[in-house]
Amino acid sequence: EEALRRLVRRSAETMGVDRVNVWRIDRAKGTYVCGAHYQVSTGEFSSGMHVEPTAYPRYFHVLAEEKLLVTDDSMRDPRTAELVGWYLAPLGITSMLDSPVYSGGELAGALCHEHVGPARRWTEDEKVYSLGVANLA
């Protein structure tokens, strides 16, 4: 748990985003479970939240199928449209950079960088960084 906290905090600071989460798949329950969440603006950590992929099928399908989910304007991107009303808009998240986490060649979770503020255009270096951090996770 402490290693995941360090990972999400350092990643948030390096990427200049307000929120970073690392999720793992609980195959027995069929849910994603947050292993560590860090919010820069409050300096707080949390964990244990659950999300059911069946509630947001398009987003989770894209996350499982793509090497990297990059949304410069998450509020208008059709791949994240399911998340707008309950998650993105209430939290002010405008841009996302989500990397699948693999273990033993299987999808095991996700690392999510969430930008708050004006929409953000992710650079190639940030995309590579996100994939590297996901590999560490």
Protein Blocks (a to p, Z undefined) as FASTA:
>chain_A
ZZmmmmmmmmmmmnopabdcdddddfknopacdfbdcdfklopacehiacdfklmmmlmm
mmmmpmbdcdfblmlmmklmmmmmmmmmmnopabdcdddddeehiafbdcddddedjddd
ddfklmmmmmmmmmmZZ
